[in-house]
Amino acid sequence: MRAPRAARRLALAGLLLLTAGCADEVAGSSSDADRSPDPVPSSTTTSSTTTSTPPARIDIVATDYEWSGLPDELPAGTYPMSFVNEGAEVHEISIFRNPEDLPLDELFALGPEGMEEVVEPVGMLISAPGTPAEEEVEITLTPGEYEVVCFVPAASDGRPHFDHGMHRTLTVR
């Protein structure tokens, strides 16, 4: 199932507004002084597996700043996908083709509407801390390369989560 374009735009716009407000609120909390800076991972590869037998479904779990449950490689097909956020911040999983191979910083700067004009979205789920996404999506993957990204700004520094390691490439054969 694919959400109508207008609904996806509203969801993305709402997410950006929500996370911007949350980032300001969290940044001003007294616990920030006790936090050490977020380390930037040396690699953008997160917990993943390669599977020779296609899964019946894809169940993604997010923590602060990585995902588990998403293989590096999948056979082409249609998969139901769920998303649970076990992290302390809002997270998303956005899967899309990037035919112009634009850098993630440029896509982020375009905003949800501009980005939708240059990428080929496959599926996206958003979840608040400690909760599952409200629904599942069914994604259809054809052979090729897909970007898997979290565009949510981090509460600690406002940088998108992909700058903290929540980005990878999914190969579909």
C-alpha positions, -999 to +999 in steps of 0.1 A: +000+000+000+013+034-009+001+066+007-011+093-016+016+119-025-002+147-006-004+125+026+033+116+023+042+153+019+021+163+049+037+135+070+072+145+060+065+182+066+050+174+100+079+153+109+104+180+101+084+206+122+080+181+150+116+171+152+128+207+149+107+216+179+119+185+198+155+193+190+151+228+205+134+214+236+159+187+242+189+210+234+178+233+263+175+205+289+198+203+318+209+168+309+228+181+278+257+192+299+261+156+311+262+142+276+293+135+256+292+145+219+277+120+195+305+100+179+304+100+142+307+063+131+337+055+109+314+035+086+278+040+074+271+003+075+249-007+104+238-040+118+228-060+087+228-093+071+228-107+036+203-133+030+201-160+003+165-170+012+142-140+008+124-131+041+086-132+042+087-097+057+111-071+068+110-060+105+132-031+111+143-019+146+159+015+150+181+026+179+200+058+181+217+059+151+214+025+135+189-001+122+187-038+125+167-063+105+174-049+070+197-071+049+224-055+027+210-074-002+175-088-011+159-105-041+134-085-060+099-088-047+072-073-025+077-073+012+055-061+041+078-039+063+073-029+100+093-004+120+099-002+157+119+026+173+138+015+204+159+047+205+155+079+225+148+101+195+122+101+166+135+080+137+124+072+102+133+047+076+130+061+041+138+038+011+141+053-023+160+052-056+183+081-062+186+081-100+205+114-101+229+102-074+225+134-055+243+137-022+221+133+009+229+168+021+215+182-012+184+160-009+179+171+028+182+208+017+154+203-009+129+194+018+102+168+014+084+183-016+116+190-035+131+157-027+100+139-040+106+155-074+141+139-078+139+105-061+117+075-066+102+067-031+095+031-023+085+033+014+088+053+045+079+048+081+083+071+111+082+063+148+084+082+181+109+070+207+100+036+222+071+028+199+063+010+167+052+029+136+014+033+134+012+011+104+032-012+081+039-005+045+043-029+016+074-022-005+080-035-040+117-037-049+130-042-084+166-049-092+190-020-085+204+002-057+183+019-031+191+045-005+180+038+031+181+070+051+169+087+083+165+124+076+154+134+111+175+161+127+194+149+158+183+165+191+219+170+202+232+190+172+205+194+146+224+174+120+204+148+102+206+113+115+223+102+083+253+123+094+254+100+125+254+068+105+217+061+096+224+057+059+231+027+038+227+012+004+203-017-003+211-039-033+182-057-049+190-085-073 
